[in-house]
Structures are given as C-alpha cells and as structure tokens.
Amino acid sequence: MSRPALRVGTAGWSIPRAVAERFAGEGSHLARYARVLHCAEINTSFYRSHRPEVYARWAAQTPPGFRFAVKLPRSITHELRLRAARAPLERFIDEVAGLGDRLGVLLVQLPPSLAFEARPVGTFFRLLAGLFDGAVVCEPRHASWFEAAADRSLVRWRVGRVAADPARWPAAAVPGGWLGPAGDGAGAVVYHRWHGSPRTYWSAYGDDWLQARAAELARWPAGAEPWCIFDNTASGAAAPDALRLQALAGGA
C-alpha cells in the first residue's frame, strides 16, 4: 500500500543548539531548516501582520517542495470571534499571497470560550472560501465543536479539524471535519498540532509516543496529506521531536 505524503515540521523554524549539526550548511536558519524538514507553521501572524514582501522573502529561502502553514490573526479569531471579519481577512489573505506556491494551509485557532454557532461559523468560512481556495484547518477548543453539527459544518466548508495534543476533549485528539470526498483522508490535509505533554509548550515526547504516532500516520491512505507540527518550542524540544518522528515515519 502506498504511504501518504507526510509533512513534519515545527512552529517557527528555530534550530536548537542540541541538533544544530543536523541542519548543517550555509544560509539563514530558515534555509537550513527547510533543507531537512519540509513544512513550518508561521505563528507570528497571529500577533502581528507581515508585509507581502516579508512572506515572499521567507518563501525564497525554501526549496520548491516546502510548504508553510499560516495562523490567522487573533484580531479575527479572538477579538472579532469570526464575526464582521471581511476587512481584516482580506488584508491577511493579501499579505500571505506573498508566499506564492509555498503557502500550503491556513490555520484557524479558536479561543476556548468560543462555542460553535452554525450561522456565524458558516458566514465566516463561506467568506474565507471565497477569498482562498487552498487548504484550511481549524483548531477549536470548546466542547461544542466536537459534536455532530459542528463536524457537518466543517465538512460543508471543506475545513479540516486539527488533532491536538494535549487534547481538551477525547475527540480533539483525532482529526475531524473535512477529510476528503470519501471521509478517509484522501484528498485532504490531515493536520496535527502537538503542543507538548504533560507540560504544554515545554515537554518533549517519548519514543513510545512518537512510534505510536508514526504507526497511526502510516494508516492514512495514499492521497492524504498528513501534517505534523510540533509546538513544544519553549524548551527547544520541537525540532528534535520532529526529526525523530520524520525518521520513524519515513517522511520525505
């Protein structure tokens, strides 16, 4: 059976000293990172805007097969809470267009207090679909998003639900929402965000945990595009964990 096209990376592209020799060669941190890992998540976009030229400069430092995920601004997700978001969303889409074909996914992370409501959610994702025709994933953190009505809405708007660790709710640990036309992952980005456990953002993952994840990833069919982003960056654990998972899972 063919293996899915796996992408393993980190939030940002920091290279800790402990694994610096694995990212050898000339160039910027990003250029060195992108020769070894094949995706990265841009989180700074959550806190501040970047000019299209900045995104273009980042894209120019990466090889053709590399892809970025970009997190939507908190002004949209946390302040406006997905409502009346046209102007800031249009501005954001114009900015990230600077990545060109290196733009792989848009990430919509929601605050834990934001419950699912069909009408504003549908309005927002309809708007986003009209502005961006690439992959979109959502990391909700309120229990209501893991019920059938929310999942149907995500499927309708072709938005994947992120699998997170640690998971606030059991269903949050596995991908949901849009998983391709047949619902089996083929034809969709299947997005994982691993924040470190038990200490969020700090803890490294053990070998047994990583081996279990590699086995799960291998079960997705050919045509699925699993992304695995390590967000346990505070202690420098993300890059070593990404390297170990890539070796275990045979990521290209």
ABEGO torsion letter per residue (X at the ends): XBBBBBBBBBBEABBBAAAAAABBEBEBAAAAAAAABABBBBAAAAABBBBAAAAAAAAAABBAABBBBBBBBAAAAAAAGGBGAAAAAAAAAAAAAAAEAABABBBBBBBAABBBBAAAAAAAAAAAAAABABBBBBBBABAAAABAAAAAAAAAAGBBBBBBOBBABAAAABBBEBAEAAGAGBGBBBBBBBAEOABBGABBBBAAAAAAAAAAAAABBBGBBBBBBBABAAAGAAAAAAAAAAAAAGBX
